[in-house]
Amino acid sequence: MTKTVAITGVTGFIGKHIADNLRARGFAVRALTRTPRKAPVDNLTWVRGALEDRDALDELVSGADHVVHCAGQVRGHNEAIFTDCNVTGSLRLMQAARKSGTCKRFLFMSSLAARHPDLSWYAKSKRVAEQQLAAQAGDITLGIFRPTAVYGPGDKEMKPLFDWMLRGVLPRLGAPDAKLSFIHVSDLAQAVGQWLVADQLPTAPSELCDGVSGGYNWTRVQEIGAEVRNGPVRLVGIPLPVLKLLADISVMASRLAGKEPMLTRSKIHELTHRDWSASNQCLSEDINWFPEISLERALREGLF
């Protein structure tokens, strides 16, 4: 019998890849969307609504075997905006899943930033959501994924950095020896699929990265860029005062445009943190998942 997975965030970068992976595995996907979509095709059914709409959430999860919660707030000019979506919205979805009586597994797409909730409004909202979902899960098996920086086709955040690097300039945020990690979106999507079919599941939040031994620092990323473009890459550090000025400009420009900013003074603490290393070891052992795409391979093959 075909199993149904209810997914939020399918109209976004990560959610789209996850939905495609699950459909390829034979799952029927039911996806939440704020805007009208085409008629259902190829095991994909759209449910119009948002995390604020309890009736839409009830429809989304009705009869679903599993829930994958990818939707989240990544932009905002104050803490309340992140809390409302990432915490309150997540709890509404969990409540709907419990109410359905059919949901067996609920996977929450958190972030590696949740490891340090003091760094930013976003990081705090993800950690609080993890804690409150765990308290409300009841008989539903809860999984928590903490991916590091995700990139790949459709990404709008990391791509400009890589494009600049392949032109010969790599902007550096934070200390030169800061520990970095990355994961390609197709590997992340594969991990979600494996988690849904695995017999043994991790009980603690799971970190996800590309598994490259030792991870990266800015110098290593610079070296990879130089090797791929077969030419020098200049590493240019951006001073903290300049970052703060850019954040202030971002907030003002976003306010004038009626949008929420990505770069804020709160976000700067997260971007310049010294240790974003990660390990897949526990998750790989539990669900038999092993990432295949390193940063070097992605840059060489244009997989971003």
C-alpha positions in Angstrom: 0.0 0.0 0.0 1.3 3.5 -0.9 2.1 5.5 2.1 1.3 9.2 2.3 3.7 11.9 3.6 2.5 15.4 4.5 5.1 18.0 3.9 5.4 21.7 4.6 7.8 24.0 2.8 7.6 22.2 -0.6 7.5 25.5 -2.4 10.9 26.3 -0.9 14.5 25.2 -1.9 14.9 22.2 0.5 11.3 21.1 0.6 11.1 20.7 -3.2 14.1 18.4 -3.3 12.7 16.3 -0.4 9.3 16.0 -2.1 10.9 14.9 -5.4 13.0 12.3 -3.5 10.0 10.9 -1.7 7.9 10.7 -4.9 10.7 8.8 -6.6 10.6 6.3 -3.7 6.9 5.7 -4.3 5.4 7.9 -1.5 2.3 9.9 -2.1 3.1 13.5 -1.2 0.6 16.0 0.2 2.1 19.5 0.2 1.0 22.7 1.9 1.0 25.9 -0.2 -0.1 29.5 0.4 -0.9 30.0 -3.3 -3.1 28.1 -5.7 -1.3 25.3 -7.6 -2.1 23.1 -10.5 -4.2 19.9 -10.3 -2.5 17.0 -8.5 0.0 15.0 -10.7 2.5 12.3 -10.1 1.7 11.5 -6.5 1.7 15.2 -5.5 -1.4 16.8 -4.0 -1.5 20.4 -3.0 -3.4 21.6 0.1 -3.9 25.4 0.2 -3.1 27.0 3.5 -0.4 28.0 5.9 0.9 27.1 9.4 -1.5 29.7 10.9 -4.5 27.9 9.5 -5.5 24.9 11.7 -8.2 23.7 9.2 -5.6 23.5 6.4 -3.2 21.6 8.7 -5.9 19.2 9.6 -6.6 18.6 5.9 -2.8 18.3 5.2 -2.2 15.5 7.7 -5.6 13.7 7.5 -4.8 10.1 6.8 -1.0 10.8 6.3 1.4 8.1 7.6 4.2 10.6 8.2 4.9 14.3 8.4 8.0 16.1 7.3 8.1 19.7 8.5 10.4 21.8 6.3 8.7 25.2 6.4 10.4 27.8 8.6 11.2 31.4 9.1 14.8 32.3 8.1 14.3 36.1 7.7 13.1 38.6 10.3 13.8 41.9 12.0 12.8 40.7 15.5 12.6 37.6 17.7 8.8 37.4 17.7 8.7 36.7 13.9 10.9 33.7 14.3 9.0 32.4 17.3 5.6 32.7 15.7 6.5 30.6 12.7 9.3 28.2 13.9 7.8 27.5 17.4 4.1 28.2 17.3 3.6 27.0 13.8 5.5 23.8 14.4 3.4 23.1 17.5 0.2 23.6 15.5 1.4 21.1 12.9 2.3 18.5 15.7 -1.2 19.0 17.3 -2.8 18.4 13.9 -0.7 15.2 13.4 -1.7 13.9 16.8 -5.3 14.7 16.2 -5.2 12.8 12.9 -4.6 9.5 14.6 -2.7 8.1 11.6 0.7 9.9 11.9 3.5 7.5 12.9 6.6 9.6 12.3 7.2 13.4 12.4 10.5 14.7 11.1 11.4 18.3 12.0 13.9 20.1 9.8 15.8 22.1 12.4 19.3 23.6 11.9 22.8 23.2 13.1 22.3 26.7 14.5 20.1 25.1 17.2 23.2 23.8 18.8 23.9 27.4 20.0 20.6 29.0 20.7 22.3 32.1 22.1 23.7 33.1 18.8 20.6 34.4 17.0 16.8 34.8 17.1 16.7 32.0 14.4 18.9 29.6 16.4 16.9 30.1 19.5 13.6 29.6 17.8 14.8 26.3 16.3 16.1 25.0 19.7 12.9 26.0 21.5 10.8 24.3 18.7 12.8 21.1 19.1 12.2 21.1 22.9 8.5 21.8 22.6 7.9 19.3 19.8 9.6 16.6 21.9 7.3 17.5 24.8 4.1 17.3 22.6 4.9 14.3 20.4 3.1 11.7 22.5 3.0 8.4 20.6 4.4 9.8 17.4 8.1 9.1 16.7 9.8 12.4 16.5 13.0 13.0 14.4 15.1 16.1 14.5 17.5 16.9 11.7 20.1 19.6 12.2 21.7 20.2 8.7 24.6 22.5 8.3 24.8 25.0 5.4 22.6 23.6 2.6 23.3 24.4 -1.1 22.4 23.0 -4.5 20.1 23.7 -7.4 17.6 26.4 -6.5 19.6 27.8 -3.5 19.8 31.6 -3.4 21.9 32.0 -0.3 25.1 30.0 -0.9 25.2 30.3 -4.7 26.4 33.9 -4.8 29.3 33.0 -2.5 30.3 30.2 -4.8 29.9 32.3 -7.9 32.2 35.0 -6.6 34.7 32.3 -5.6 34.8 30.8 -9.0 35.4 34.3 -10.4 38.5 34.6 -8.1 37.2 36.3 -4.9 36.0 34.6 -1.8 34.4 36.9 0.9 35.3 35.6 4.4 32.9 36.0 7.3 34.5 35.5 10.7 37.9 34.1 11.7 40.2 32.6 9.1 40.4 29.3 11.0 36.7 29.0 11.7 35.4 25.5 11.2 32.9 25.1 8.4 30.7 22.4 7.0 28.3 22.0 4.1 25.7 19.6 2.7 24.3 19.2 -0.8 20.5 19.4 -0.9 20.2 16.0 -2.7 22.1 14.3 0.1 19.8 15.9 2.6 16.8 14.8 0.7 18.1 11.3 0.5 18.6 11.3 4.3 14.9 12.2 4.8 13.8 9.4 2.6 16.1 6.9 4.5 14.8 8.1 7.8 11.2 7.4 6.8 12.0 3.8 5.8 14.6 2.9 8.4 13.9 0.3 11.1 16.2 1.9 13.7 15.9 5.6 14.3 18.1 8.0 16.3 16.6 9.3 19.5 18.7 12.5 19.7 18.9 15.4 17.2 21.0 14.4 14.2 23.6 16.6 12.6 24.0 16.4 8.8 26.9 17.4 6.7 28.8 16.1 3.6 31.0 13.8 5.7 34.3 15.2 4.5 36.9 14.3 7.1 37.9 17.3 9.2 35.3 19.5 7.5 36.6 22.8 6.1 38.0 26.2 7.0 38.1 29.3 4.9 41.6 28.4 3.6 40.5 25.0 2.5 37.5 26.4 0.7 39.8 28.9 -1.0 42.1 26.1 -2.1 39.2 24.1 -3.5 38.0 27.1 -5.5 41.5 27.7 -6.9 41.8 24.0 -7.9 38.3 24.0 -9.6 38.8 27.3 -11.5 42.4 26.5 -12.2 43.4 30.0 -11.1 44.0 32.0 -7.9 41.2 32.8 -5.4 41.6 35.9 -3.2 40.3 35.5 0.3 38.8 38.8 1.4 37.9 39.2 5.1 34.9 41.4 5.8 35.5 43.4 9.1 32.8 43.1 11.7 32.0 46.9 11.6 31.3 46.5 7.8 29.1 43.5 8.4 27.1 45.5 11.0 26.7 48.4 8.6 25.6 46.0 5.8 23.1 44.5 8.3 21.6 47.9 9.1 21.3 48.7 5.4 19.6 45.4 4.8 17.1 46.0 7.6 16.3 49.5 6.3 16.0 48.4 2.6 13.8 45.4 3.5 11.5 47.6 5.6 11.1 50.0 2.6 10.4 47.0 0.3 7.9 45.6 2.8 9.9 42.4 3.3 11.8 40.7 6.1 15.7 41.0 6.0 18.0 38.0 5.9 21.1 39.9 7.2 20.6 41.5 10.7 22.8 42.1 13.6 21.3 39.0 15.2 22.3 36.9 12.2 25.9 38.2 12.2 26.6 36.3 15.4 25.6 33.1 13.7 27.5 33.8 10.5 30.7 34.6 12.3 30.6 31.7 14.8 34.0 29.9 15.0 32.8 26.3 15.0 30.2 24.9 12.5 31.8 21.5 12.3 29.4 18.6 12.2 29.3 14.8 12.2 27.0 12.3 10.5 28.4 9.2 12.3 25.4 8.4 14.5 22.8 9.1 11.8 24.7 7.1 9.1 24.9 4.1 11.4 21.2 4.2 12.3 19.5 4.8 8.9 22.2 3.5 6.5 22.7 7.0 4.9 26.0 8.2 3.5 26.4 11.6 1.7 27.8 11.4 -1.8 28.5 15.0 -2.9 31.5 16.9 -1.4 31.9 20.6 -2.0 34.7 20.0 -4.4 32.6 17.6 -6.5 29.7 20.0 -6.5 31.8 22.9 -7.7 33.6 20.8 -10.4 30.3 19.3 -11.7 28.2 22.5 -11.4 25.9 20.9 -8.9 24.8 24.2 -7.4 
